[in-house]
Amino acid sequence: MADYKAPLRDMRFILNEVFDAPTLWQTLPALAEVVDAETAEAILEEAGKITGNTVSPLNRSGDEEGCHWDNGAVRTPAGYREAYKLYAEGGWVGVGGDPAYGGMGMPKAISAQVEEMMNSASLAFGLYPMLTSGACLSIHAHASEELKQKYLPNMYSGVWAGSMCLTEPQAGTDLGIIRTKAEPQADGTYKVSGTKIFITGGEHDLTENIIHLVLAKLPDAPAGSRGISLFLVPKVLVNDDGSLGERNSLSCGSIEHKMGIQASATCVMNFDGATGWMVGEPNKGLAAMFTMMNYERLGVGIQGLATGERSYQSAIEYARERIQSRAPTGAVAPDKAADPIIVHPDVRRMLLTMKALNEGGRAFSSYVALQLDIAKFSEDPEARKRAESQVALLTPVAKAFLTDMGLETTIHGQQVFGGHGFIREWGQEQLVRDCRITQIYEGTNGIQALDLLGRKVVGSGGEMYQIFADEIRSYCAEAGAELAEFVTPLKAALDNLDELTRFVLESAKSNPNEIGAASVEYLHAFGYTAYAYMWARMAAAALGKHEQDDFYASKLGTARFYFARLLPRIESLSASVKAGSESLYLLDAAQF
């Protein structure tokens, strides 16, 4: 496998030339004091070094060794503790954390790039700091000042880690049926009892403490999701002076043996009257958890992008070096026994598909990250409201479409290698296995599609969709004639998505099955259209510079490939949406 090299040039292009993020940061007072173009450049350069030099070399060895469970203790693979220590000492766990508690205070648009680099280097390794950052988000937004002061500094610094304990054996998507209980105590604490499964980083040897955020129900809680509360439950209790006290009443019952991400500890966690503190209000636990969901679901989408990027880097290097057969037009390398496989049309189709989906995904994830920054930091109520609407609409697309495209991309990368792609030592099969989980956790992609179409589009009567559609239409109207080759198909794709949206809004009035029947194909049509918007903007930024610089020439060529060969996928997706739900219900359960 090729050594991982962070795509810093493309990241700079997107932040500086496509979206002009530094100018946006200067309009947001909370960010203007902490970040500018030079600061962003320095952070990305350093992130590229530690992910490429320290983390990436552990990716295959970590997959081969995996985690070890022994009587409740979990040992991570060789080299992980040392690498995590270096990563934490660099401040990377708290890159987006509040400076008041020791974080760097960087905007999401920067931390999103850091996340991509980390997950390209090693998805399994990246899950440990990711879960800590997610726990910090909920604590920062909902916990008391006392809890924030007590826990956030050591979590941002990486001295302590975090986990999110949601799922139970009988309760995955439907969290309303969880059974974990929290009994109130006279001193204001709670005794938390229950079993949680699929807990990423629930136990490990990377840090001296792990701070679990646990969903549980109070004794008098209402039924269903309205009766869920959130609790902070440390692995090791923390004394008033900040020192570590005795071990809490919780344990890791086992770790899962998985298809991929072998070096990430996926734990069964047992809470046996463990001492915890409520985060937020009683019975408002899901709201507190959803504070971090937009960030975490974007983060999972970025994991799909990251594995696709790593696969592409290996595939392109292999395609340039591997010689097999001659080009259809005649020998390209007559001095060799055969031509490099990059000359063959089908190999080029796969490589360009990977490149177009990766670069489109990077632009889209950065766009969503910028909306998160506006929603969080803008002092303009209207701008904040609009950004919040865009985040709500686009988050399920970012999670599901990026990970679906990530799997497609890693499979293309494996295919470029031919038989070698199926062999462990080349690394491509690991990326396929690792990427697969991204379509499942943090809400399966089917659930994301239902969220997009059911809650966000139909649930708002189309209003949330219209805000995004109006932005694209305004961009098309203002684009110059030189961009017609990109804007014309973009307008047609948007017209098609408008029509699909109207179709579902109307058909759902008489048949509730129509939303679920159309949701996945609708999300994909939405995703391809959103990528077309990103590619039009990238083409606009590259146009005029392409004759002097191969980077911009490559960008324009890839944009043309996207509009010619990938955007037309919306036609078959649209036909599936319009076919309705009837064919899904022609069989009785016994007839399957």
SEBA-30760 format. One record per residue (C-alpha): x, y, z; residue in one letter. Coordinates in steps of 0.02 Angstrom, whole numbers, padded with zeros to 5 digits, always signed. Layout:
XYZA
...
END
This chain:
+00000+00000+00000M
+00060+00176-00040A
+00116+00286+00103D
-00024+00403+00153Y
+00002+00585+00105K
-00126+00710+00166A
-00212+00798+00017P
-00164+00970+00084L
-00167+01056-00085R
-00346+01005-00114D
-00396+01053+00063M
-00320+01226+00040R
-00407+01243-00127F
-00577+01204-00053I
-00559+01313+00102L
-00474+01461+00021N
-00524+01465-00162E
-00694+01381-00170V
-00774+01439-00007F
-00658+01581+00050D
-00670+01516+00227A
-00539+01638+00299P
-00651+01785+00252T
-00800+01701+00335L
-00699+01669+00494W
-00656+01855+00505Q
-00842+01898+00504T
-00873+01786+00655L
-00802+01874+00809P
-00778+01713+00908A
-00668+01643+00769L
-00584+01802+00707A
-00470+01805+00859E
-00413+01624+00847V
-00398+01577+00663V
-00345+01650+00497D
-00276+01577+00336A
-00100+01562+00405E
-00157+01477+00565T
-00264+01355+00466A
-00118+01316+00352E
-00002+01280+00498A
-00130+01168+00584I
-00163+01066+00427L
+00023+01047+00391E
+00056+00981+00566E
-00096+00867+00560A
-00032+00796+00396G
+00135+00757+00478K
+00071+00666+00631I
-00060+00567+00536T
+00059+00520+00397G
+00214+00485+00501N
+00145+00419+00666T
-00030+00349+00641V
-00030+00283+00463S
+00110+00155+00492P
+00000+00072+00625L
-00149+00045+00511N
-00108-00128+00445R
-00018-00193+00599S
-00163-00137+00707G
-00284-00228+00593D
-00179-00386+00599E
-00160-00386+00789E
-00326-00313+00843G
-00376-00276+01023C
-00358-00402+01165H
-00485-00428+01305W
-00431-00512+01467D
-00546-00518+01619N
-00621-00347+01587G
-00461-00261+01530A
-00432-00212+01348V
-00259-00195+01271R
-00242-00101+01108T
-00118-00157+00973P
+00069-00126+00985A
+00116+00055+00957G
-00057+00126+00992Y
-00021+00192+01166R
+00135+00283+01109E
+00050+00355+00955A
-00101+00411+01054Y
+00011+00497+01181K
+00096+00596+01042L
-00072+00637+00963Y
-00142+00698+01129A
+00013+00799+01173E
-00007+00892+01008G
-00179+00952+01065G
-00268+00860+00924W
-00405+00782+01032V
-00464+00957+01078G
-00437+01040+00909V
-00618+01100+00905G
-00638+01117+01094G
-00680+01274+01191D
-00519+01370+01236P
-00596+01412+01406A
-00568+01229+01453Y
-00406+01200+01359G
-00465+01166+01182G
-00392+01244+01024M
-00556+01326+00977G
-00539+01289+00791M
-00693+01295+00677P
-00771+01135+00613K
-00711+01176+00438A
-00533+01147+00500I
-00566+01002+00618S
-00658+00915+00475A
-00497+00913+00375Q
-00401+00848+00526V
-00532+00710+00546E
-00512+00660+00365E
-00323+00647+00382M
-00338+00547+00543M
-00464+00425+00472N
-00368+00403+00309S
-00215+00362+00413A
-00313+00237+00520S
-00501+00233+00542L
-00486+00118+00693A
-00362+00234+00781F
-00465+00389+00738G
-00618+00321+00827L
-00539+00345+00999Y
-00517+00535+00988P
-00679+00551+00888M
-00784+00475+01028L
-00696+00585+01155T
-00734+00741+01052S
-00916+00688+01036G
-00933+00664+01224A
-00854+00834+01251C
-00982+00916+01137L
-01128+00853+01242S
-01042+00894+01407I
-00999+01069+01348H
-01175+01104+01285A
-01278+01029+01427H
-01179+00988+01584A
-01165+01099+01737S
-01017+01216+01751E
-00950+01107+01889E
-00948+00953+01777L
-00872+01051+01633K
-00731+01117+01742Q
-00700+00946+01815K
-00696+00842+01655Y
-00670+00944+01496L
-00488+00999+01522P
-00424+00821+01541N
-00533+00760+01398M
-00477+00897+01279Y
-00296+00861+01325S
-00317+00675+01292G
-00272+00626+01469V
-00447+00556+01484W
-00553+00481+01346A
-00741+00477+01318G
-00873+00357+01255S
-01056+00366+01206M
-01163+00225+01280C
-01328+00218+01187L
-01364+00048+01110T
-01430-00103+01205E
-01459-00282+01146P
-01644-00248+01116Q
-01632-00061+01075A
-01533+00004+00927G
-01625+00129+00818T
-01773+00128+00938D
-01690+00201+01093L
-01860+00226+01174G
-01856+00044+01231I
-01691+00051+01326I
-01691-00034+01497R
-01541+00045+01584T
-01600+00128+01745K
-01536+00273+01847A
-01587+00281+02031E
-01573+00453+02113P
-01468+00464+02273Q
-01480+00583+02420A
-01316+00669+02373D
-01377+00716+02199G
-01289+00574+02108T
-01372+00426+02023Y
-01341+00239+02025K
-01339+00180+01845V
-01373-00003+01805S
-01389-00090+01637G
-01297-00163+01488T
-01240-00068+01334K
-01171-00147+01175I
-01069-00089+01026F
-00981+00042+01134I
-00832+00110+01038T
-00687+00140+01155G
-00787+00083+01306G
-00628+00009+01379E
-00445+00025+01325H
-00271+00061+01389D
-00239+00227+01301L
-00291+00342+01444T
-00300+00338+01633E
-00488+00369+01635N
-00637+00350+01519I
-00789+00463+01539I
-00946+00372+01483H
-01103+00465+01431L
-01245+00343+01464V
-01427+00351+01412L
-01540+00284+01551A
-01715+00303+01622K
-01767+00373+01790L
-01889+00269+01895P
-02035+00385+01854D
-01986+00417+01673A
-02121+00429+01540P
-02128+00286+01415A
-02032+00294+01252G
-01901+00418+01196S
-01977+00557+01303R
-01916+00466+01457G
-01730+00457+01421I
-01600+00551+01524S
-01412+00570+01499L
-01282+00533+01632F
-01096+00559+01650L
-01020+00400+01722V
-00829+00396+01740P
-00732+00234+01736K
-00632+00299+01884V
-00714+00420+02005L
-00635+00592+02014V
-00600+00673+02183N
-00645+00854+02220D
-00464+00906+02194D
-00462+00827+02020G
-00361+00674+02068S
-00420+00499+02028L
-00512+00402+02162G
-00583+00227+02165E
-00642+00123+02019R
-00827+00146+01978N
-00948-00001+01974S
-00938-00036+01788L
-00844-00159+01680S
-00813-00218+01503C
-00896-00388+01484G
-00816-00427+01314S
-00762-00352+01149I
-00838-00390+00981E
-00750-00489+00844H
-00788-00386+00691K
-00775-00376+00502M
-00663-00223+00511G
-00590-00086+00623I
-00505-00225+00720Q
-00395-00105+00819A
-00547-00011+00886S
-00616-00088+01046A
-00803-00117+01023T
-00863-00161+01197C
-01006-00235+01295V
-01017-00122+01447M
-01101-00173+01610N
-01153-00039+01734F
-01188-00112+01907D
-01251+00032+02012G
-01113+00144+01944A
-01107+00321+02011T
-01158+00451+01884G
-01212+00632+01866W
-01353+00695+01758M
-01308+00796+01604V
-01444+00919+01558G
-01624+00904+01615E
-01721+00749+01669P
-01800+00656+01523N
-01709+00767+01397K
-01566+00648+01364G
-01598+00626+01179L
-01594+00815+01152A
-01427+00821+01242A
-01362+00678+01137M
-01422+00755+00975F
-01313+00906+01010T
-01167+00803+00953M
-01259+00702+00821M
-01241+00830+00681N
-01055+00838+00714Y
-01033+00651+00736E
-01137+00603+00585R
-01037+00723+00478L
-00883+00643+00557G
-00941+00470+00503V
-00971+00534+00328G
-00793+00598+00329I
-00736+00423+00378Q
-00811+00358+00216G
-00723+00495+00119L
-00560+00460+00211A
-00557+00274+00171T
-00597+00316-00010G
-00452+00439-00015E
-00330+00312+00056R
-00389+00183-00070S
-00368+00306-00214Y
-00191+00351-00164Q
-00141+00167-00169S
-00238+00131-00328A
-00164+00274-00428I
+00013+00226-00378E
-00019+00045-00425Y
-00101+00092-00592A
+00050+00194-00643R
+00172+00053-00604E
+00081-00110-00645R
+00105-00161-00827I
-00023-00271-00915Q
-00068-00278-01100S
-00060-00136-01224R
-00166+00020-01239A
-00310+00005-01364P
-00227+00137-01473T
-00056+00053-01474G
+00096+00040-01363A
+00120+00184-01243V
+00278+00111-01165A
+00360+00020-01311P
+00519-00006-01211D
+00424-00117-01089K
+00339-00285-01105A
+00169-00204-01080A
+00090-00035-01040D
+00044+00027-00865P
-00137-00015-00831I
-00183+00170-00815I
-00195+00174-01005V
-00346+00058-01007H
-00519+00139-01017P
-00598+00036-00878D
-00456+00071-00757V
-00472+00256-00797R
-00659+00244-00767R
-00629+00173-00594M
-00491+00296-00550L
-00589+00447-00609L
-00744+00388-00517T
-00640+00376-00358M
-00562+00547-00386K
-00726+00632-00428A
-00818+00558-00278L
-00675+00594-00158N
-00651+00775-00210E
-00838+00806-00222G
-00858+00729-00049G
-00719+00836+00024R
-00801+00994-00043A
-00973+00941+00019F
-00913+00892+00193S
-00820+01058+00205S
-00977+01151+00151Y
-01080+01066+00288V
-00941+01103+00414A
-00949+01288+00368L
-01137+01286+00399Q
-01103+01212+00571L
-00981+01354+00605D
-01107+01487+00553I
-01242+01404+00659A
-01128+01402+00810K
-01031+01565+00797F
-01133+01691+00696S
-01205+01840+00790E
-01335+01867+00652D
-01496+01777+00705P
-01555+01756+00525E
-01389+01686+00466A
-01385+01568+00615R
-01564+01510+00584K
-01530+01478+00400R
-01370+01382+00438A
-01458+01276+00570E
-01589+01230+00440S
-01455+01183+00314Q
-01362+01078+00442V
-01521+00984+00487A
-01560+00951+00305L
-01386+00906+00245L
-01319+00804+00392T
-01409+00642+00343P
-01348+00666+00164V
-01170+00693+00224A
-01175+00538+00333K
-01259+00420+00211A
-01201+00479+00041F
-01019+00501+00088L
-01012+00328+00165T
-01106+00245+00022D
-00987+00328-00101M
-00842+00284+00014G
-00881+00099+00000L
-00899+00113-00189E
-00732+00201-00196T
-00639+00075-00088T
-00710-00066-00193I
-00651+00020-00353H
-00479+00036-00273G
-00478-00148-00232Q
-00532-00190-00410Q
-00391-00087-00485V
-00270-00205-00397F
-00354-00358-00471G
-00309-00516-00375G
-00186-00419-00268H
-00332-00316-00204G
-00401-00472-00121F
-00237-00507-00030I
-00214-00435+00143R
-00035-00372+00123E
-00084-00243-00009W
-00204-00156+00110G
-00351-00127-00007Q
-00462-00262+00066E
-00442-00187+00240Q
-00510-00021+00179L
-00664-00109+00108V
-00692-00197+00275R
-00661-00041+00378D
-00771+00070+00272C
-00919-00048+00284R
-00960-00002+00464I
-00980+00181+00419T
-01143+00140+00330Q
-01209+00058+00488I
-01160+00151+00647Y
-01220+00324+00703E
-01386+00279+00624G
-01393+00161+00475T
-01399+00242+00305N
-01578+00185+00282G
-01623+00281+00440I
-01528+00433+00374Q
-01631+00425+00215A
-01792+00418+00317L
-01731+00566+00419D
-01695+00667+00263L
-01856+00631+00170L
-01977+00601+00314G
-01925+00727+00445R
-01831+00860+00350K
-01915+00868+00179V
-02094+00805+00206V
-02093+00856+00389G
-02058+01038+00342S
-02177+01037+00195G
-02027+01058+00081G
-01970+01221+00163E
-01800+01157+00221M
-01766+01085+00050Y
-01816+01246-00034Q
-01683+01347+00058I
-01545+01238-00013F
-01625+01230-00186A
-01641+01420-00191D
-01456+01439-00152E
-01409+01326-00297I
-01530+01416-00414R
-01459+01585-00365S
-01284+01522-00398Y
-01335+01461-00570C
-01419+01627-00610A
-01263+01725-00565E
-01138+01611-00653A
-01055+01679-00809G
-01072+01606-00983A
-00900+01526-00968E
-00974+01406-00839L
-01120+01350-00948A
-01051+01174-00973E
-01065+01147-00785F
-01212+01257-00739V
-01331+01192-00873T
-01328+01010-00812P
-01330+01072-00632L
-01492+01167-00666K
-01566+01014-00750A
-01519+00906-00601A
-01598+01032-00482L
-01756+01037-00586D
-01763+00848-00574N
-01739+00853-00384L
-01876+00984-00370D
-01991+00868-00466E
-01947+00719-00357L
-01977+00821-00201T
-02149+00876-00262R
-02190+00696-00309F
-02150+00629-00136V
-02236+00772-00046L
-02394+00737-00144E
-02391+00547-00141S
-02354+00541+00046A
-02520+00626+00081K
-02616+00470+00032S
-02491+00332+00068N
-02366+00339+00212P
-02266+00196+00134N
-02210+00312-00006E
-02083+00400+00104I
-01991+00241+00154G
-02003+00170-00021A
-01924+00323-00100A
-01803+00377+00037S
-01639+00292-00011V
-01651+00331-00196E
-01706+00508-00155Y
-01556+00534-00041L
-01439+00474-00177H
-01519+00587-00307A
-01500+00729-00182F
-01318+00681-00151G
-01271+00678-00335Y
-01355+00846-00360T
-01266+00920-00209A
-01100+00855-00276Y
-01142+00935-00445A
-01160+01101-00354Y
-00992+01073-00271M
-00911+01026-00437W
-00981+01180-00523A
-00905+01289-00387R
-00739+01197-00397M
-00737+01214-00587A
-00770+01401-00569A
-00621+01417-00451A
-00508+01319-00569A
-00561+01400-00732L
-00432+01523-00799G
-00291+01444-00699K
-00291+01275-00784H
-00174+01319-00926E
-00029+01358-00809Q
-00055+01229-00670D
-00087+01043-00681D
-00185+01046-00518F
-00319+01158-00594Y
-00315+01063-00759A
-00346+00903-00662S
-00488+00986-00568K
-00575+01041-00728L
-00551+00871-00810G
-00624+00783-00659T
-00771+00903-00655A
-00809+00862-00837R
-00800+00677-00799F
-00920+00698-00652Y
-01052+00788-00757F
-01031+00668-00904A
-01022+00500-00816R
-01083+00511-00635L
-01221+00642-00627L
-01329+00544-00753P
-01353+00413-00617R
-01495+00522-00554I
-01601+00466-00701E
-01619+00286-00643S
-01635+00341-00462L
-01777+00457-00510S
-01866+00319-00603A
-01857+00210-00447S
-01930+00349-00339V
-02075+00377-00460K
-02112+00190-00467A
-02190+00208-00295G
-02209+00085-00153S
-02334-00038-00229E
-02205-00165-00290S
-02129-00175-00116L
-02290-00248-00045Y
-02336-00377-00177L
-02269-00519-00070L
-02331-00580+00097D
-02198-00610+00227A
-02209-00797+00196A
-02176-00773+00010Q
-02003-00699+00031F
END
